[in-house]
Every structure is written in structure tokens, then in C-alpha cells.
């Protein structure tokens, strides 16, 4: 199957690996928000869960970045998902540092931005790639 610009659509396994990793990352980001909310209401044990989930979520983002790079090369897809993935890695790395240093005034709003960007990116993997002729 080809897209409208006569460039072959990326292979299905590449598209699905991007969809799965982006969805898993988004689920981790959502869990981070829930755990943070529960922590600030007084359940201090959830801070450890928040930290551990953050590590898993950040690791999932690296897999998402790898899938986005594969979409671009060798998949012949757009370059911007790889750039967006790299930008998210940079933002999440700052997020981790802010959290480790308990700089909540930056940690909370950056977390909300990461959630929004991750949601848009994940939606694109399911809707935009379908319109582009991918699996």
C-alpha cells in the first residue's frame, strides 16, 4: 500500500511498534499524574510508586523513540516523529531532574505539557498514520 505521494507506506510492524510504545508511554504518563495526585493528598508511600513508574515510563519513551526512528529510516516515513520523540526525551529528562530535586513549581506544569504532547503524538499514531496509508 502506498501513500498519496507515491512513497511506500512504512511496514506494518514498524507502525504497530510505534503505536504500542506510544500508547504504553501515554498510559505511564497518565499513571504518573494519578500517582502524583494521590501522593499530594497524603499517601506518602505513593511517592516511591511515582518514582518507579517514572523510570518505566521514561524507558518506554526510549523504545517509542526507537520505533519513530525506524518509521523514518528504514521505513521511509516522516522525519518529524523521530524529532518529536527526541524532544519528548529531552523534556522528560528535565522532568526527572526537577522531580529528583523537588522543584514542584516546574515539575507539575512540565508534567502536564508532557501529558498533552504525548496524547497528541499517540493520537497521531492511530489516526494520522492510518490516513497516511500505513497499516
C-alpha positions in Angstrom: 0.0 0.0 0.0 1.3 3.4 -0.8 0.5 6.9 0.4 -0.8 9.7 -1.8 2.7 11.0 -2.5 3.8 7.6 -4.1 6.2 6.9 -1.2 5.8 3.4 0.1 4.0 3.2 3.4 6.1 2.1 6.3 5.9 -1.6 7.1 3.1 -2.7 9.4 5.4 -4.0 12.2 7.1 -0.6 12.4 3.8 1.3 12.6 2.5 -1.1 15.2 5.6 -0.9 17.3 5.2 2.9 17.3 1.6 2.7 18.2 2.2 0.2 21.1 5.1 2.1 22.6 3.4 5.5 22.3 0.2 4.1 23.9 2.2 2.4 26.7 4.2 5.6 27.3 1.0 7.6 27.4 -0.5 5.2 29.9 2.6 5.6 32.1 2.3 9.4 31.9 -1.3 9.2 33.0 -0.4 6.9 35.8 2.3 9.4 36.8 -0.4 12.1 37.1 -2.6 9.9 39.2 0.1 8.8 41.5 1.3 12.4 42.0 -2.3 13.4 42.8 -2.6 10.7 45.3 0.7 11.4 46.8 0.0 15.1 47.4 -3.3 14.2 49.1 -1.2 12.5 51.8 -0.4 8.9 50.7 3.3 9.3 51.0 4.0 5.6 50.0 2.9 6.5 46.5 6.0 8.7 46.0 8.0 5.5 45.6 5.5 4.2 43.1 5.6 7.5 41.3 9.4 7.3 41.1 9.4 3.7 39.9 6.7 4.3 37.4 8.6 7.3 36.1 11.6 5.1 35.4 9.5 2.6 33.5 7.6 5.4 31.6 10.9 7.1 30.6 12.3 3.7 29.4 9.2 3.2 27.3 9.8 6.6 25.7 13.2 5.5 24.5 11.5 2.5 22.9 9.0 4.9 21.3 11.9 7.0 20.0 13.5 3.9 18.5 10.2 3.0 16.8 9.9 6.6 15.4 13.4 6.4 14.1 12.6 3.1 12.4 9.5 4.7 10.9 11.7 7.3 9.4 14.7 5.1 8.5 14.4 2.4 7.1 10.6 2.9 7.0 10.7 5.9 4.7 8.2 7.7 6.8 8.2 11.3 8.0 11.2 12.5 9.9 9.2 14.6 12.4 8.0 11.8 14.7 11.7 10.9 15.5 12.3 14.6 16.2 9.2 14.8 18.4 10.3 11.7 20.2 13.8 13.2 20.8 12.2 16.4 22.1 10.0 14.4 24.5 13.0 12.5 25.7 14.7 15.9 26.5 11.6 17.2 28.2 11.1 14.1 30.3 14.8 14.1 31.3 14.3 17.7 32.6 11.1 16.4 34.3 13.0 13.7 36.1 15.7 16.1 37.3 13.1 18.6 38.5 11.3 15.8 40.4 14.5 14.5 41.9 15.3 18.0 43.2 11.7 18.5 44.4 11.2 21.6 42.2 7.5 21.2 42.1 6.8 24.6 40.6 8.4 23.3 37.4 7.7 19.6 37.7 3.9 19.9 37.8 3.4 22.2 34.7 6.0 20.3 32.7 4.2 17.1 33.5 1.0 18.5 32.2 2.8 19.6 29.0 4.3 16.1 28.6 0.9 14.6 29.0 -0.6 16.8 26.3 2.2 16.3 23.9 2.2 12.5 24.5 -1.6 12.4 24.0 -1.4 14.3 20.6 1.5 12.1 19.5 -0.3 8.9 20.4 -3.5 10.0 18.7 -1.4 10.7 15.6 0.0 7.2 15.6 -3.6 5.8 15.5 -5.3 8.3 13.3 -2.6 10.2 11.2 -0.7 7.1 10.2 -3.9 5.4 9.1 -4.7 8.4 6.8 -1.2 8.3 5.5 -1.8 4.8 4.2 0.1 2.9 6.9 -1.2 -0.3 8.5 
